[in-house]
Amino acid sequence: MKKTKMRMQSPSDRINNFDEVELGFNSSEALTEANRCLQCASPRCVKGCPVNIEIPKFIKEIKEGNIEKAYEIIKNSSSLPAVCGRVCPQEKQCEGMCVKGIKGEAIAIGALERYVADYALKNNYTSVLNIEKSNKKIAIVGSGPAGLTCAGELAKNGYSVTIYEVLHEAGGVLTYGIPEFRLPKEIVKKEIDSLINLGVEIKTDVPVGNAITISDLQKEYDYVFLAQGAGLPKFMNIPGEEGNEVFSANEILTRINLMKAYKRDSKTPIKSSKKAYVIGGGNVAMDAVRSLKRLGIEAHLMYRRSEEELPARKVEIEHAKEEGIIFDLLSNPKRILLDENNNVIGMEVVDMELSEVIDGRRSVNEIVGSEHTVDCDMVVMALGTSPNHEAVKHSNIEINDKGLIVVEELKTSLNNVYAGGDAVTGSATVILAMEAGKKAAKRIMEE
């Protein structure tokens, strides 16, 4: 009834490097785990997958030693299987629906997907496609998971696709947001290369909205898909946030992941800190605090609710604990303390308590008189993100009062312009962005 455990670096080793923590299955481990699958006649796991991978079918091929066929089955539904196998919240999706999980542990679907995808990338497998070329041209704004997925779906159906990316490397949050120890950038690059091999063109260093407008794209392309994500960080708006060593998690992760700030010869090093607090409880907060730990910093995670309410994946919480991250729960900053040079020297913090459930979640209140101070020399805000509308600022695309692009079945207020992912829903998971990209491609192909 137990799933096959994945080998991983020991905590004492991994806090000193940015190499991948989980090492993946070997062929023997993958076969052992695949043999646990019941091959359900009506598989609940498929219903739990946002992109509807035919999970029992690909697992059956692993059992029979047909890894290339298993890869073809996965690729038929997912453009980024090596990514999804690593970062999808399987415990809330496919594995959360697995029948085996009722009385034991669910099949390790994510680990098996990763095994197949990694094997395929290592052995240069390519999906066999008989592409009938279309004369339709599609522009995609943003090369994150939504944009890449939409591009992949359209390209394998013969459409001419061009992606416009504002940064100098493609991948969006996969490249700048998720640390190397969770998602190696070489894996992201290989997944992107597979799309380029399908004929997808990627233009980097192009700020849509400035260098080129949505109107310009409408004139050149038959359809436009907006997938620029939500990269604008949120702050608490408390006193002291203007301090020199107060960062957003976005900046910390971008400097580490995209600009390699953890390397000794980095041109954008992160200033050495003795003690840092990351404020928040989601996956981004976990990524930031675990990254700081690897820089030799005493890393604390401060979250205003209890561990039970932490929104981060359970496995990330477990890994953080193993690595020595200090959890300061039921606490919240009131003020960041600065010295005369505007440097962080501490925080004024208040204790919190949980009360009644409202809208499915326990509300949280300050405990009067519990204010106290903590020492630190760095504060990182990981409170979520909102869309940056630079790309659409010269267009008439409708934006709602939450700052999200308004769509109806992914179609915007502009003719032949679609939008999906975080720019429409707000900050969400990689797989949900991929789902939006896949749906957008389907809508375009149905036009």
LINBELHU-V318436 format. One record per residue. RES is the residue in three letters. PSI is psi as a letter, one per 30 degrees, with the letter a starting at -180 (none if undefined). OMEGA is omega in radians with two decimals (NA if undefined). BURIAL is + if it has 16 or more other ideal C-beta (glycine too) atoms within 10 Angstrom, else -. Layout:
res=RES psi=PSI omega=OMEGA burial=BURIAL
res=RES psi=PSI omega=OMEGA burial=BURIAL
This chain:
res=MET psi=f omega=-3.12 burial=-
res=LYS psi=k omega=3.08 burial=-
res=LYS psi=l omega=3.12 burial=+
res=THR psi=k omega=-3.11 burial=+
res=LYS psi=k omega=3.11 burial=-
res=MET psi=k omega=3.06 burial=+
res=ARG psi=k omega=3.12 burial=-
res=MET psi=l omega=3.05 burial=-
res=GLN psi=k omega=3.05 burial=+
res=SER psi=k omega=3.12 burial=-
res=PRO psi=e omega=-3.11 burial=-
res=SER psi=e omega=3.10 burial=-
res=ASP psi=e omega=-2.95 burial=-
res=ARG psi=f omega=3.11 burial=+
res=ILE psi=f omega=3.12 burial=+
res=ASN psi=g omega=3.10 burial=-
res=ASN psi=l omega=3.11 burial=-
res=PHE psi=g omega=3.09 burial=+
res=ASP psi=l omega=-3.08 burial=-
res=GLU psi=k omega=-3.12 burial=+
res=VAL psi=e omega=-3.12 burial=+
res=GLU psi=k omega=-2.98 burial=+
res=LEU psi=f omega=3.09 burial=-
res=GLY psi=l omega=3.10 burial=+
res=PHE psi=k omega=2.84 burial=+
res=ASN psi=l omega=-3.04 burial=-
res=SER psi=e omega=-3.14 burial=-
res=SER psi=e omega=3.13 burial=-
res=GLU psi=e omega=3.12 burial=+
res=ALA psi=e omega=3.14 burial=+
res=LEU psi=e omega=3.11 burial=+
res=THR psi=e omega=-3.12 burial=-
res=GLU psi=e omega=3.13 burial=+
res=ALA psi=e omega=-3.12 burial=+
res=ASN psi=f omega=3.07 burial=-
res=ARG psi=f omega=-3.07 burial=+
res=CYS psi=k omega=-3.10 burial=+
res=LEU psi=f omega=-3.10 burial=-
res=GLN psi=h omega=-3.10 burial=-
res=CYS psi=k omega=3.12 burial=-
res=ALA psi=e omega=3.09 burial=-
res=SER psi=i omega=-2.97 burial=-
res=PRO psi=j omega=3.10 burial=+
res=ARG psi=f omega=-3.09 burial=-
res=CYS psi=e omega=-3.13 burial=+
res=VAL psi=e omega=3.11 burial=+
res=LYS psi=f omega=-3.14 burial=-
res=GLY psi=f omega=-3.13 burial=+
res=CYS psi=j omega=-3.11 burial=+
res=PRO psi=f omega=3.13 burial=+
res=VAL psi=g omega=2.99 burial=+
res=ASN psi=h omega=3.02 burial=-
res=ILE psi=k omega=3.11 burial=+
res=GLU psi=i omega=-2.95 burial=+
res=ILE psi=e omega=-3.14 burial=+
res=PRO psi=e omega=-3.12 burial=+
res=LYS psi=e omega=-3.12 burial=+
res=PHE psi=e omega=3.09 burial=+
res=ILE psi=e omega=3.09 burial=+
res=LYS psi=e omega=3.12 burial=+
res=GLU psi=e omega=3.06 burial=+
res=ILE psi=e omega=3.12 burial=+
res=LYS psi=e omega=-3.06 burial=-
res=GLU psi=g omega=3.07 burial=-
res=GLY psi=g omega=-3.11 burial=-
res=ASN psi=i omega=-3.05 burial=-
res=ILE psi=e omega=3.14 burial=+
res=GLU psi=e omega=3.10 burial=+
res=LYS psi=e omega=3.09 burial=+
res=ALA psi=e omega=3.13 burial=+
res=TYR psi=e omega=3.12 burial=+
res=GLU psi=e omega=3.13 burial=+
res=ILE psi=e omega=-3.14 burial=+
res=ILE psi=e omega=-3.09 burial=+
res=LYS psi=f omega=3.10 burial=+
res=ASN psi=f omega=-3.12 burial=-
res=SER psi=f omega=-3.03 burial=+
res=SER psi=k omega=3.11 burial=+
res=SER psi=f omega=-3.03 burial=+
res=LEU psi=h omega=-3.03 burial=+
res=PRO psi=e omega=3.13 burial=+
res=ALA psi=f omega=3.06 burial=+
res=VAL psi=e omega=-3.09 burial=+
res=CYS psi=e omega=-3.14 burial=+
res=GLY psi=f omega=-3.10 burial=+
res=ARG psi=e omega=-2.93 burial=+
res=VAL psi=f omega=3.12 burial=+
res=CYS psi=k omega=3.04 burial=+
res=PRO psi=i omega=-3.04 burial=+
res=GLN psi=e omega=-3.10 burial=+
res=GLU psi=f omega=3.11 burial=-
res=LYS psi=f omega=-3.06 burial=-
res=GLN psi=c omega=-3.04 burial=+
res=CYS psi=e omega=-3.12 burial=+
res=GLU psi=f omega=3.10 burial=+
res=GLY psi=f omega=3.13 burial=-
res=MET psi=f omega=-3.03 burial=+
res=CYS psi=k omega=-3.14 burial=+
res=VAL psi=e omega=-3.12 burial=+
res=LYS psi=f omega=-3.10 burial=+
res=GLY psi=f omega=-3.12 burial=+
res=ILE psi=e omega=-3.11 burial=-
res=LYS psi=f omega=-3.14 burial=-
res=GLY psi=b omega=3.12 burial=-
res=GLU psi=k omega=-3.13 burial=-
res=ALA psi=l omega=3.02 burial=+
res=ILE psi=k omega=3.13 burial=+
res=ALA psi=i omega=-3.03 burial=+
res=ILE psi=e omega=-3.14 burial=+
res=GLY psi=e omega=3.13 burial=+
res=ALA psi=e omega=3.11 burial=+
res=LEU psi=e omega=3.07 burial=+
res=GLU psi=e omega=3.11 burial=+
res=ARG psi=e omega=3.14 burial=+
res=TYR psi=e omega=-3.12 burial=+
res=VAL psi=e omega=-3.10 burial=+
res=ALA psi=e omega=3.13 burial=+
res=ASP psi=e omega=3.11 burial=+
res=TYR psi=e omega=-3.13 burial=+
res=ALA psi=e omega=3.14 burial=+
res=LEU psi=e omega=-3.14 burial=+
res=LYS psi=e omega=-3.08 burial=-
res=ASN psi=g omega=3.06 burial=-
res=ASN psi=h omega=3.04 burial=-
res=TYR psi=k omega=3.00 burial=+
res=THR psi=k omega=3.10 burial=-
res=SER psi=k omega=3.12 burial=+
res=VAL psi=j omega=-3.10 burial=-
res=LEU psi=k omega=3.01 burial=-
res=ASN psi=i omega=-3.00 burial=-
res=ILE psi=k omega=3.02 burial=-
res=GLU psi=j omega=-3.02 burial=-
res=LYS psi=k omega=3.05 burial=-
res=SER psi=l omega=3.09 burial=-
res=ASN psi=g omega=-3.14 burial=-
res=LYS psi=k omega=3.13 burial=+
res=LYS psi=k omega=-3.09 burial=-
res=ILE psi=k omega=3.01 burial=+
res=ALA psi=k omega=3.10 burial=+
res=ILE psi=k omega=3.14 burial=+
res=VAL psi=j omega=-3.13 burial=+
res=GLY psi=k omega=-3.09 burial=+
res=SER psi=h omega=3.03 burial=+
res=GLY psi=a omega=-3.05 burial=+
res=PRO psi=e omega=3.11 burial=+
res=ALA psi=e omega=-3.13 burial=+
res=GLY psi=e omega=-3.13 burial=+
res=LEU psi=e omega=-3.13 burial=+
res=THR psi=e omega=3.10 burial=+
res=CYS psi=e omega=3.13 burial=+
res=ALA psi=e omega=-3.12 burial=+
res=GLY psi=e omega=3.14 burial=+
res=GLU psi=e omega=-3.12 burial=+
res=LEU psi=e omega=-3.09 burial=+
res=ALA psi=e omega=-3.11 burial=+
res=LYS psi=f omega=3.01 burial=+
res=ASN psi=g omega=2.97 burial=+
res=GLY psi=g omega=-3.12 burial=+
res=TYR psi=k omega=3.06 burial=+
res=SER psi=j omega=-3.00 burial=+
res=VAL psi=k omega=3.03 burial=+
res=THR psi=k omega=3.10 burial=+
res=ILE psi=k omega=3.07 burial=+
res=TYR psi=k omega=-3.08 burial=+
res=GLU psi=k omega=-3.08 burial=+
res=VAL psi=e omega=-3.13 burial=+
res=LEU psi=l omega=-3.08 burial=+
res=HIS psi=f omega=3.05 burial=-
res=GLU psi=k omega=3.12 burial=+
res=ALA psi=l omega=3.08 burial=+
res=GLY psi=f omega=3.14 burial=+
res=GLY psi=b omega=-3.09 burial=+
res=VAL psi=f omega=3.11 burial=+
res=LEU psi=e omega=-3.11 burial=+
res=THR psi=e omega=-3.03 burial=+
res=TYR psi=f omega=-2.98 burial=+
res=GLY psi=e omega=-3.05 burial=+
res=ILE psi=k omega=-3.04 burial=+
res=PRO psi=l omega=3.13 burial=+
res=GLU psi=e omega=-3.09 burial=+
res=PHE psi=f omega=3.03 burial=+
res=ARG psi=e omega=-3.10 burial=+
res=LEU psi=j omega=-3.13 burial=+
res=PRO psi=k omega=-3.09 burial=+
res=LYS psi=f omega=3.08 burial=+
res=GLU psi=e omega=3.08 burial=-
res=ILE psi=e omega=3.12 burial=+
res=VAL psi=e omega=-3.13 burial=+
res=LYS psi=e omega=-3.13 burial=-
res=LYS psi=e omega=3.09 burial=+
res=GLU psi=e omega=3.11 burial=+
res=ILE psi=e omega=3.11 burial=+
res=ASP psi=e omega=3.13 burial=-
res=SER psi=e omega=3.08 burial=+
res=LEU psi=e omega=3.09 burial=+
res=ILE psi=e omega=3.10 burial=-
res=ASN psi=f omega=3.06 burial=-
res=LEU psi=f omega=3.13 burial=+
res=GLY psi=g omega=3.12 burial=+
res=VAL psi=k omega=3.07 burial=+
res=GLU psi=k omega=3.13 burial=-
res=ILE psi=k omega=3.10 burial=+
res=LYS psi=j omega=3.14 burial=-
res=THR psi=l omega=-3.14 burial=-
res=ASP psi=h omega=3.12 burial=-
res=VAL psi=j omega=3.11 burial=+
res=PRO psi=j omega=3.11 burial=-
res=VAL psi=k omega=-3.04 burial=+
res=GLY psi=f omega=3.11 burial=+
res=ASN psi=d omega=3.13 burial=-
res=ALA psi=e omega=3.14 burial=-
res=ILE psi=k omega=-3.08 burial=+
res=THR psi=l omega=3.06 burial=+
res=ILE psi=e omega=3.11 burial=+
res=SER psi=e omega=3.09 burial=-
res=ASP psi=e omega=-3.13 burial=-
res=LEU psi=e omega=3.12 burial=+
res=GLN psi=e omega=-3.13 burial=+
res=LYS psi=e omega=-3.05 burial=-
res=GLU psi=f omega=-3.03 burial=-
res=TYR psi=l omega=3.12 burial=+
res=ASP psi=e omega=3.14 burial=+
res=TYR psi=l omega=3.08 burial=+
res=VAL psi=k omega=3.05 burial=+
res=PHE psi=k omega=-3.13 burial=+
res=LEU psi=j omega=-3.09 burial=+
res=ALA psi=h omega=-3.04 burial=+
res=GLN psi=f omega=3.06 burial=+
res=GLY psi=a omega=-3.14 burial=+
res=ALA psi=i omega=-3.02 burial=+
res=GLY psi=g omega=-3.10 burial=+
res=LEU psi=j omega=-3.04 burial=+
res=PRO psi=l omega=3.09 burial=+
res=LYS psi=k omega=3.09 burial=+
res=PHE psi=l omega=-3.09 burial=-
res=MET psi=f omega=-3.07 burial=+
res=ASN psi=h omega=3.08 burial=-
res=ILE psi=l omega=3.11 burial=+
res=PRO psi=k omega=3.07 burial=-
res=GLY psi=f omega=-3.12 burial=+
res=GLU psi=f omega=3.10 burial=-
res=GLU psi=g omega=-3.10 burial=-
res=GLY psi=l omega=-3.05 burial=+
res=ASN psi=e omega=-3.07 burial=-
res=GLU psi=h omega=3.00 burial=+
res=VAL psi=k omega=-3.05 burial=+
res=PHE psi=l omega=2.85 burial=+
res=SER psi=l omega=3.07 burial=+
res=ALA psi=e omega=3.11 burial=+
res=ASN psi=e omega=-3.09 burial=+
res=GLU psi=e omega=3.14 burial=+
res=ILE psi=e omega=-3.08 burial=+
res=LEU psi=e omega=3.11 burial=+
res=THR psi=e omega=3.14 burial=+
res=ARG psi=e omega=-3.14 burial=+
res=ILE psi=e omega=-3.01 burial=+
res=ASN psi=e omega=-3.05 burial=+
res=LEU psi=e omega=-3.03 burial=+
res=MET psi=g omega=3.02 burial=-
res=LYS psi=h omega=-3.11 burial=+
res=ALA psi=f omega=-3.14 burial=+
res=TYR psi=f omega=3.14 burial=+
res=LYS psi=k omega=-3.06 burial=-
res=ARG psi=e omega=-3.11 burial=-
res=ASP psi=g omega=-3.11 burial=-
res=SER psi=k omega=3.09 burial=-
res=LYS psi=f omega=3.14 burial=-
res=THR psi=h omega=-3.08 burial=-
res=PRO psi=l omega=3.02 burial=-
res=ILE psi=k omega=-3.08 burial=+
res=LYS psi=k omega=3.13 burial=-
res=SER psi=k omega=-3.12 burial=-
res=SER psi=k omega=3.08 burial=+
res=LYS psi=e omega=-3.06 burial=-
res=LYS psi=k omega=-3.09 burial=+
res=ALA psi=k omega=3.03 burial=+
res=TYR psi=k omega=2.98 burial=+
res=VAL psi=k omega=-3.07 burial=+
res=ILE psi=j omega=-3.13 burial=+
res=GLY psi=l omega=-3.08 burial=+
res=GLY psi=g omega=-3.13 burial=+
res=GLY psi=a omega=-3.12 burial=+
res=ASN psi=e omega=3.12 burial=+
res=VAL psi=e omega=3.09 burial=+
res=ALA psi=e omega=3.11 burial=+
res=MET psi=e omega=3.13 burial=+
res=ASP psi=e omega=-3.10 burial=+
res=ALA psi=e omega=-3.07 burial=+
res=VAL psi=e omega=3.11 burial=+
res=ARG psi=e omega=3.08 burial=+
res=SER psi=e omega=3.12 burial=+
res=LEU psi=e omega=3.09 burial=+
res=LYS psi=e omega=-3.13 burial=+
res=ARG psi=f omega=3.05 burial=+
res=LEU psi=g omega=3.10 burial=+
res=GLY psi=g omega=-3.08 burial=-
res=ILE psi=k omega=2.97 burial=+
res=GLU psi=j omega=-2.94 burial=+
res=ALA psi=k omega=3.12 burial=+
res=HIS psi=k omega=2.99 burial=+
res=LEU psi=j omega=3.13 burial=+
res=MET psi=k omega=-3.11 burial=+
res=TYR psi=k omega=-2.99 burial=+
res=ARG psi=f omega=3.08 burial=+
res=ARG psi=a omega=-3.11 burial=+
res=SER psi=l omega=3.14 burial=+
res=GLU psi=e omega=-3.13 burial=-
res=GLU psi=e omega=-3.10 burial=-
res=GLU psi=f omega=-3.14 burial=-
res=LEU psi=k omega=-3.11 burial=+
res=PRO psi=f omega=-3.13 burial=+
res=ALA psi=l omega=3.09 burial=+
res=ARG psi=k omega=-3.11 burial=+
res=LYS psi=e omega=-3.10 burial=-
res=VAL psi=e omega=3.13 burial=+
res=GLU psi=e omega=3.09 burial=+
res=ILE psi=e omega=3.13 burial=+
res=GLU psi=e omega=3.14 burial=-
res=HIS psi=e omega=3.13 burial=+
res=ALA psi=e omega=3.12 burial=+
res=LYS psi=e omega=3.14 burial=-
res=GLU psi=e omega=-3.07 burial=-
res=GLU psi=f omega=3.07 burial=+
res=GLY psi=g omega=3.05 burial=-
res=ILE psi=k omega=3.14 burial=+
res=ILE psi=k omega=-3.11 burial=-
res=PHE psi=j omega=3.05 burial=+
res=ASP psi=i omega=-3.04 burial=+
res=LEU psi=l omega=-3.09 burial=+
res=LEU psi=h omega=3.10 burial=+
res=SER psi=l omega=-3.12 burial=+
res=ASN psi=k omega=3.13 burial=+
res=PRO psi=k omega=3.02 burial=+
res=LYS psi=e omega=-3.09 burial=+
res=ARG psi=k omega=3.05 burial=+
res=ILE psi=k omega=-3.08 burial=+
res=LEU psi=k omega=-3.09 burial=+
res=LEU psi=l omega=3.04 burial=+
res=ASP psi=a omega=-3.08 burial=-
res=GLU psi=f omega=3.10 burial=-
res=ASN psi=g omega=3.10 burial=-
res=ASN psi=g omega=3.10 burial=-
res=ASN psi=k omega=-3.13 burial=-
res=VAL psi=k omega=3.07 burial=+
res=ILE psi=f omega=3.12 burial=+
res=GLY psi=a omega=3.09 burial=+
res=MET psi=k omega=2.93 burial=+
res=GLU psi=k omega=-2.98 burial=+
res=VAL psi=k omega=3.07 burial=+
res=VAL psi=k omega=3.07 burial=+
res=ASP psi=l omega=-3.09 burial=-
res=MET psi=l omega=3.03 burial=+
res=GLU psi=k omega=-3.14 burial=-
res=LEU psi=k omega=3.11 burial=+
res=SER psi=b omega=-3.00 burial=-
res=GLU psi=l omega=3.11 burial=-
res=VAL psi=k omega=3.09 burial=-
res=ILE psi=k omega=-3.12 burial=-
res=ASP psi=h omega=3.06 burial=-
res=GLY psi=g omega=-3.10 burial=-
res=ARG psi=k omega=3.13 burial=-
res=ARG psi=k omega=3.11 burial=-
res=SER psi=l omega=-3.06 burial=-
res=VAL psi=k omega=-3.08 burial=+
res=ASN psi=l omega=3.07 burial=-
res=GLU psi=k omega=3.03 burial=-
res=ILE psi=j omega=-3.07 burial=-
res=VAL psi=k omega=3.09 burial=-
res=GLY psi=g omega=-3.08 burial=-
res=SER psi=g omega=-3.09 burial=-
res=GLU psi=k omega=3.08 burial=-
res=HIS psi=l omega=-3.11 burial=-
res=THR psi=l omega=3.03 burial=-
res=VAL psi=k omega=3.10 burial=+
res=ASP psi=k omega=3.01 burial=-
res=CYS psi=l omega=3.08 burial=+
res=ASP psi=g omega=3.05 burial=+
res=MET psi=k omega=3.06 burial=+
res=VAL psi=k omega=-3.13 burial=+
res=VAL psi=k omega=3.14 burial=+
res=MET psi=j omega=3.12 burial=+
res=ALA psi=i omega=-2.97 burial=+
res=LEU psi=g omega=-3.10 burial=+
res=GLY psi=l omega=-3.09 burial=+
res=THR psi=l omega=3.05 burial=+
res=SER psi=l omega=-3.10 burial=+
res=PRO psi=k omega=2.99 burial=+
res=ASN psi=j omega=-2.99 burial=+
res=HIS psi=g omega=3.08 burial=+
res=GLU psi=e omega=-3.06 burial=-
res=ALA psi=f omega=-3.04 burial=+
res=VAL psi=g omega=-2.99 burial=+
res=LYS psi=f omega=3.14 burial=-
res=HIS psi=g omega=-3.14 burial=-
res=SER psi=l omega=3.10 burial=+
res=ASN psi=g omega=3.13 burial=-
res=ILE psi=k omega=-3.08 burial=+
res=GLU psi=k omega=3.11 burial=-
res=ILE psi=k omega=-3.12 burial=-
res=ASN psi=a omega=-3.05 burial=-
res=ASP psi=f omega=3.04 burial=-
res=LYS psi=g omega=3.13 burial=-
res=GLY psi=g omega=-3.12 burial=-
res=LEU psi=k omega=3.11 burial=+
res=ILE psi=k omega=-3.14 burial=+
res=VAL psi=k omega=3.14 burial=-
res=VAL psi=l omega=2.96 burial=+
res=GLU psi=j omega=-3.01 burial=-
res=GLU psi=h omega=3.10 burial=-
res=LEU psi=g omega=3.13 burial=+
res=LYS psi=k omega=-3.13 burial=+
res=THR psi=a omega=3.13 burial=+
res=SER psi=f omega=3.10 burial=-
res=LEU psi=k omega=-3.13 burial=+
res=ASN psi=k omega=3.08 burial=-
res=ASN psi=g omega=3.07 burial=+
res=VAL psi=k omega=-3.14 burial=+
res=TYR psi=l omega=3.10 burial=+
res=ALA psi=k omega=3.13 burial=+
res=GLY psi=l omega=-3.11 burial=+
res=GLY psi=a omega=-3.02 burial=+
res=ASP psi=f omega=3.12 burial=+
res=ALA psi=f omega=-3.13 burial=+
res=VAL psi=e omega=-3.04 burial=+
res=THR psi=f omega=-2.89 burial=+
res=GLY psi=l omega=-3.05 burial=-
res=SER psi=k omega=-3.13 burial=+
res=ALA psi=a omega=-3.07 burial=+
res=THR psi=l omega=3.10 burial=+
res=VAL psi=e omega=-3.05 burial=+
res=ILE psi=e omega=3.10 burial=+
res=LEU psi=e omega=3.03 burial=+
res=ALA psi=e omega=3.09 burial=+
res=MET psi=e omega=3.10 burial=+
res=GLU psi=e omega=3.13 burial=+
res=ALA psi=e omega=3.11 burial=+
res=GLY psi=e omega=3.14 burial=+
res=LYS psi=e omega=3.12 burial=+
res=LYS psi=e omega=3.12 burial=+
res=ALA psi=e omega=3.11 burial=+
res=ALA psi=e omega=3.12 burial=+
res=LYS psi=e omega=3.12 burial=-
res=ARG psi=e omega=3.13 burial=+
res=ILE psi=e omega=-3.11 burial=+
res=MET psi=f omega=3.12 burial=+
res=GLU psi=f omega=-3.12 burial=-
res=GLU psi=none omega=NA burial=-
